[in-house]
């Protein structure tokens, strides 16, 4: 299990700062969900952590700075599930998941029997062993999403970043994907940071939410603390009712403005 | 279920057999007639270098095409369409103009080097322009940039030639290719470049597979995308420039062979690169044959034959992939 600490993280695109001095510490095995309207900087934070966005400030894994690591070493610590992954139609599911082993293979090296065994194991754990030979183009959206998560698992990284993991899925597959992540988090002690639009789902699965607005952290805390009607009205410009279920679930329901 | 599946295991031996057959056929057919003891010397000094050179050039142009396609994530990338060939031509022209005669005693022949520099400059400019106005994975911008760079390089070349008419003959015989007049000396000239280039590209086949998921995801998996792309493009351009410097500009090989192999044996670069090398060699040896026997006495340039097969194939690739569609 690993902890992830972000200190004064400022992310720049071109000359514009899209995230301003964001700081947070995510404990080992915790799930932090970044929420906020479009353009709030959620994806930028995730992209900075896996080294895809220019940034200043410190990103530490278990207390040591990630920027001192080689790209391969970093990929062995942090796995990333992008919002819209590219899935080459004619690549087989097995080949795709095997790409996740790259951090453990030297530049000119090849996958070992252990890598293949490991990928087979991951596919089995996700009930996808029968898909190994299928090409990505033949799979449904839900199956593809599970495969992207499988590739991240093959990375064996203790930290998992998920950018809108459910935005392309129907409600059934949304639940399935998030249940899967939650199960894997418990089984493997993964530390999860996700960006999500669905506030109810975010509150349901994450231990803690962080609300961002225009690159600034507004508030962080449990679902009950962050998902308040007046807060959401102010930063999303939305009119909602927030229900608190007896089991502690916070449900955010949009309200008609007129009528 | 593995990368080299039961079915796939046979592709490489099979294509080596095809190449061996092509080499034999290439040595057997020609104006001088069948191979006999009496004309063996002729076959060895005239026909064999031509066959071997065609094999080397075909292997190089094919594997370069496949590698450019992987490095740029663009199914239409090809040494010809990216402007590499035209840039190499310009580089070589400059050597001729500057005085080819002076370079005879040189330790390293500057012709392949100049043609390499020209080709590299062309592909670099094409890439910069292509990615400035759209993602390089969108086929259209990259290819249009390549067309523009090709026109520009050709225009500069024409301008230079008009001011130095004394080298026009030399340059044009170079551009149109010398496969028909190939000697063992030409083979020796290009062999090291092509071998180095092929070895470097083969060593990157796993990296090219990784690039199929795009720059960002490959980087998030720990790949240094910029460095890999640079090494692959430089290696492919080095080999292409050397090939072009002996064979002249031969189009479409870099598109036809890789795509045909993809259709047969799948798109994984681990299988694609070795197969394109072997089948690309066979392809050019075979397409060189009709040119020798079709028209009596006069040769049909090989570029004409490859274009004859390549252009329709190119259109098929366009229809299958649709411009800007999934590139890898």
Boltz contact constraints between the chains, C-beta under 6 A:
constraints:
  - contact:
      token1: [A, 50]
      token2: [B, 220]
      max_distance: 6.0
  - contact:
      token1: [A, 52]
      token2: [B, 216]
      max_distance: 6.0
  - contact:
      token1: [A, 52]
      token2: [B, 219]
      max_distance: 6.0
  - contact:
      token1: [A, 71]
      token2: [B, 222]
      max_distance: 6.0
  - contact:
      token1: [A, 71]
      token2: [B, 224]
      max_distance: 6.0
  - contact:
      token1: [A, 72]
      token2: [B, 222]
      max_distance: 6.0
  - contact:
      token1: [A, 75]
      token2: [B, 221]
      max_distance: 6.0
  - contact:
      token1: [A, 75]
      token2: [B, 222]
      max_distance: 6.0
  - contact:
      token1: [A, 80]
      token2: [B, 220]
      max_distance: 6.0
  - contact:
      token1: [A, 86]
      token2: [B, 213]
      max_distance: 6.0
  - contact:
      token1: [A, 86]
      token2: [B, 214]
      max_distance: 6.0
  - contact:
      token1: [A, 88]
      token2: [B, 212]
      max_distance: 6.0
  - contact:
      token1: [A, 88]
      token2: [B, 328]
      max_distance: 6.0
  - contact:
      token1: [A, 89]
      token2: [B, 326]
      max_distance: 6.0
  - contact:
      token1: [A, 90]
      token2: [B, 267]
      max_distance: 6.0
  - contact:
      token1: [A, 94]
      token2: [B, 1]
      max_distance: 6.0
  - contact:
      token1: [A, 99]
      token2: [B, 210]
      max_distance: 6.0
  - contact:
      token1: [A, 102]
      token2: [B, 210]
      max_distance: 6.0
  - contact:
      token1: [A, 102]
      token2: [B, 221]
      max_distance: 6.0
  - contact:
      token1: [A, 102]
      token2: [B, 222]
      max_distance: 6.0
  - contact:
      token1: [A, 103]
      token2: [B, 222]
      max_distance: 6.0
  - contact:
      token1: [A, 108]
      token2: [B, 203]
      max_distance: 6.0
  - contact:
      token1: [A, 132]
      token2: [B, 1]
      max_distance: 6.0
  - contact:
      token1: [A, 133]
      token2: [B, 1]
      max_distance: 6.0
